[in-house]
């Protein structure tokens, strides 16, 4: 019984270690894949965003009150954007985040800009986009954390179970049955025919 228990513990330890290694590898590989595709993703997203902003600029009055709402709608998803400043005739119409402090260039961001003229007004779009999005880091970290948490909970349950079984606090139903009722020979001795 003890040899079987030791084999189980060794096999479980190997499986749990491999699962934890897989979780960490999943996290690292997901971030690496996200980063390696970041330049093409941000380039494509910037081109689409500029196209939608130009369309919004042609369709509505650039000096109206609801133009900022149209720009926000044209940008759509802000997950890629670390900073964006949209100017019309040199004046900022939309700045995200609210401060005008432009983030410092880094290996995790890419800068893009576009200048064009729309109906005799100059439109400037300056943006810094994430190659590795914070939302992706959060999502992959959460998945990896949950995988490791599951292994940890199962391990704790097994530790408590084995500890209780070894200390005698926990008995199986067969052991309780055997201890409660006398063996067949003892019954025969008590009640002779």
C-alpha positions in Angstrom: 0.0 0.0 0.0 2.8 2.4 0.9 4.7 1.7 -2.4 1.5 2.3 -4.3 1.0 5.6 -2.5 4.6 6.7 -3.2 4.2 5.9 -6.9 1.0 7.9 -7.0 2.7 10.9 -5.3 5.7 10.7 -7.7 3.4 10.4 -10.8 1.2 13.3 -9.5 4.2 15.4 -8.8 5.5 15.0 -12.3 2.1 15.7 -13.9 1.6 18.8 -11.7 5.1 20.1 -12.5 4.5 19.6 -16.2 1.1 21.4 -15.9 2.7 24.3 -14.1 5.6 24.4 -16.7 2.9 24.4 -19.5 1.1 27.3 -17.8 4.3 29.4 -17.6 5.2 28.4 -21.2 1.7 29.3 -22.4 2.0 32.8 -20.8 5.5 33.4 -22.3 4.7 32.1 -25.8 1.4 34.0 -25.9 3.2 37.3 -25.1 6.0 36.5 -27.5 3.5 35.8 -30.3 1.6 39.0 -29.5 4.8 41.0 -29.6 6.1 39.4 -32.8 2.9 40.2 -34.6 2.6 43.6 -33.0 4.1 45.7 -35.7 1.9 44.3 -38.5 -1.2 44.4 -36.3 -0.6 48.1 -35.3 0.2 49.1 -38.8 -3.0 47.5 -40.1 -5.1 49.0 -37.3 -3.6 52.4 -37.8 -4.4 52.4 -41.6 -8.0 51.3 -40.8 -8.3 53.9 -38.1 -7.0 56.7 -40.3 -9.4 55.7 -43.0 -12.4 55.8 -40.6 -11.3 59.1 -39.2 -11.1 60.6 -42.7 -14.5 59.2 -43.5 -15.9 60.7 -40.3 -14.2 64.0 -41.2 -15.8 64.1 -44.6 -19.3 63.2 -43.4 -19.6 65.7 -40.5 -18.6 69.2 -39.7 -15.1 69.1 -38.1 -15.9 72.1 -36.0 -19.2 70.8 -34.6 -19.7 69.6 -31.0 -20.4 66.0 -31.9 -17.3 65.6 -34.0 -15.3 64.3 -31.1 -17.9 61.6 -30.5 -17.6 60.7 -34.2 -13.8 60.5 -33.8 -14.1 58.2 -30.8 -16.5 56.0 -32.8 -14.2 56.0 -35.7 -11.2 54.9 -33.5 -13.3 52.1 -32.0 -11.0 50.0 -29.8 -8.5 51.9 -27.7 -6.7 48.7 -26.5 -3.9 49.2 -29.1 -3.5 52.9 -28.3 -1.0 54.2 -25.8 -1.4 57.8 -27.0 -3.3 59.6 -29.7 -3.6 63.3 -30.6 -5.9 64.4 -33.4 -5.5 68.0 -34.5 -7.5 70.1 -36.9 -5.6 73.2 -38.2 -3.1 72.8 -35.4 -5.6 72.6 -32.5 -6.2 69.4 -30.7 -9.6 67.9 -31.1 -9.1 64.6 -29.4 -6.3 63.6 -27.0 -6.1 60.1 -25.4 -5.3 59.7 -22.6 -6.4 63.0 -21.3 -3.0 64.4 -20.6 -0.9 65.7 -23.5 2.2 64.0 -22.2 3.4 61.8 -25.0 4.8 58.4 -23.8 8.5 57.9 -24.3 9.5 55.7 -27.2 10.2 52.1 -26.2 10.6 48.7 -27.7 7.0 47.9 -26.8 5.4 50.8 -28.7 5.3 52.0 -32.3 4.8 55.6 -33.4 2.6 56.5 -36.4 1.5 59.8 -37.9 -0.6 61.0 -40.8 -1.2 64.4 -42.2 -3.8 65.3 -44.8 -6.1 68.1 -46.0 -9.8 67.6 -45.8 -12.1 70.4 -47.1 -9.3 73.1 -46.7 -8.5 72.0 -43.2 -5.4 70.2 -42.2 -6.0 67.0 -40.2 -3.1 65.6 -38.2 -3.2 62.2 -36.5 -0.2 61.3 -34.2 -0.4 58.1 -32.3 1.7 55.7 -30.2 0.5 52.1 -30.4 1.3 49.1 -28.2 3.2 46.2 -29.8 2.3 44.3 -26.7 -1.1 45.3 -25.4 -1.6 45.6 -21.6 -5.0 43.9 -22.1 -3.3 40.9 -23.7 -0.8 40.7 -20.8 -3.7 40.8 -18.4 -5.7 38.1 -20.2 -2.8 35.7 -20.6 -1.7 36.2 -17.0 -5.2 35.5 -15.8 -5.4 32.3 -17.8 -2.0 31.1 -16.5 -2.8 32.1 -13.0 -6.1 30.1 -13.0 -4.2 27.0 -14.4 -1.6 27.2 -11.6 -4.4 27.9 -9.0 -6.2 24.7 -10.1 -3.1 22.6 -9.7 -2.4 24.2 -6.3 -5.9 23.5 -5.0 -5.8 19.9 -6.1 -2.3 19.5 -4.5 -3.6 20.9 -1.2 -6.6 18.6 -1.2 -4.3 15.6 -1.8 -1.9 16.7 1.0 -4.8 17.0 3.5 -6.3 13.7 2.3 -2.9 11.8 2.6 -2.2 13.4 6.0 -5.6 12.5 7.4 -5.3 9.0 6.1 -1.8 8.5 7.6 -2.7 9.9 11.0 -5.8 7.7 11.3 -8.3 10.5 11.5 -9.8 9.3 8.3 -10.9 5.7 7.8 -12.4 4.2 4.8 -15.9 2.7 5.0 -14.4 -0.8 4.8 -12.1 -0.2 7.8 -15.0 1.1 9.9 -17.1 -1.9 8.9 -14.3 -4.3 9.8 -13.8 -2.6 13.2 -17.5 -2.5 14.1 -18.5 -6.1 13.5 -16.8 -9.2 14.8 -15.3 -11.7 12.3 -17.2 -14.8 11.3 -15.2 -17.0 13.7 -16.1 -14.8 16.6 -19.8 -15.0 15.8 -19.7 -18.7 15.6 -17.9 -18.9 19.0 -20.5 -16.7 20.6 -23.5 -18.6 19.2 -22.8 -22.3 19.1 -25.3 -24.3 17.2 
